[in-house]
Amino acid sequence: MLQTILEHGNPPQPKVQLEAHQAVLSRRPTAAQLTHDNDPVVRTAARDLLTAIDSHLSEFCCRV
């Protein structure tokens, strides 16, 4: 998803893509903490986000 957003109408920018991936990965602990929130909608969204982060493989994520 990040790659699609970053490349939309623009040439690939590896440095920007790497920084975007690192920003998402750095917030993984926050998403994990939100899986214990009192609001079931928040818990579900956090679990979905963790699943997406954990299953996403790209050349940028593999460098981290």
N, C-alpha and C positions, 0 to 999 in steps of 0.2 A: 504494500500500500504506500509506504513512504517513497519507494522508488518511483511509482506512478505519479505521485504528487510532484516530486522533485523534477521529473523529466517532462512533465506536461508542457509542451511548447518550448522546451529548453533542451540544449544539448546536455548529455550526462555530465554531472559534476561530482566526481568521486569523493573529493574532500567533504563536500556538503553532505553527500549521502552517508559517508562514514560518521560524520558528526551527528546527523539525525539518528542513525541507528544507535550510537553510543548514548544519546540523550534518552531514548526509549529504554534501553537496557539498564541505565543507571536508576531508573524509577521502578524497576521490577520489585524491589523490596516494599515499596509503597503499595503496589498492586497486591502483593501477597498479604500485606497487613489488612487491606480492605476486604479480603475474603472472609474476615471475621467481623465485619461491620454489622450493626443491628438491623440495617435495612436490607431486605432480601434482594432488592433490585441492584443495590450497590455490590452485594456479594456475588451475584450472578455476573454483573459486568466485569468485576475484578477477575473472576475465574475465567471468563471468556478472553480477557486481555492476556492473562498469564498463559493460557493455552496458545494464543496467537504468537506471543513472544517466544515461547518454548519450542514451537513447531516451525518457526521461521528460520530458514537457512538462506543466507546469501553470501556473496563474497565479502561483504562488509562485516556482517555479523561473525563470520568465521575468523576474522582478523582480531576480534576483540578478545 
